[in-house]
Amino acid sequence: MTMPGVREAYDDAAESWRRGPEAVYARLADAMVGVAPVELQDALVLDVGAGTAVAARAALDRGASRAVASDVADGMLRGRPAGIPAVLADAASLPFADRTFDLVTAAFCLGHMADPVAVLREVRRVAPAVVASAFTPGPGHPVKAAVDEVFARHGFTAPPWYQRQKAELEPRVDDPDGLRSLGHAAGFWQVEVRQLEVDAGLESPAAVVAWRTGMAHLAPFVSGLDPALLARARAEAEEAVAPLLPVTISMLVLCGS
């Protein structure tokens, strides 16, 4: 089951997400799909926790014959590419028969789940293989903290769902051993966790700030700021991240079959 507050946050952030984070997550999704444990040519793929379906699109680009997007946030799904069908569904209760798909993709969504093992068991029911991503342990690239700190000076505080995610849920998946254990606990026989380094494709401080301010934990606060204050905060954030470029994102990929 998706953690309370997540669906609402992503629905609220959907428009900002498409302007900033989507391009970054498309690169991460392509890298994840590139190490899938099954042949993608002509495969049937389900993208769980799909958001705007960047992983579904990556699978199609790599030869999948059909990809379906599934998420609890309708606002995010509306931003998916034309031609990708979608279902509004929780990842722990998928509306598909056993073995409907050849592969499930799950890009950075297990950390939103109250019970990621239950989700992966449901994934295993509808497909014999999964490829799922998470961040590596630690605070991540320093631009993340730099942007949050600037907006904190202007009144931002992390919402409760995000605080819980960081404190309780993500530590179970943002760790190679923990992620591997989740795969085994869900019943996958072959489980591998790989670490990849991905160029985020962010070529300017403005692009970095658009990425971070479009994230679901920050976007609702940003959208409520007075335009003059927002412009000042953006300028401060761009100045803060400028010395920290380029941005390379370290990610874990669970390959289960």
Secondary structure, DSSP 8 states (H G I E B T S, - for coil): -B-TTHHHHHHHHHHHHHHTHHHHHHHHHHHHHTT-SS--TT-EEEEET-TTTHHHHHHHHTT-SEEEEEES-HHHHTTS-TT--EEE--TTS-SS-TT--SEEEEES-GGGBS-HHHHHHHHHHH-S-EEEEEE-SSS-SHHHHHHHHHHHTTT----HHHHHIIIIIHHHHSSHHHHHHHHHHTT-SSEEEEEEEEE----SHHHHHHHHHTSTTTHHHHHTS-HHHHHHHHHHHHHHHGGG-S-EEEEEEEEE-
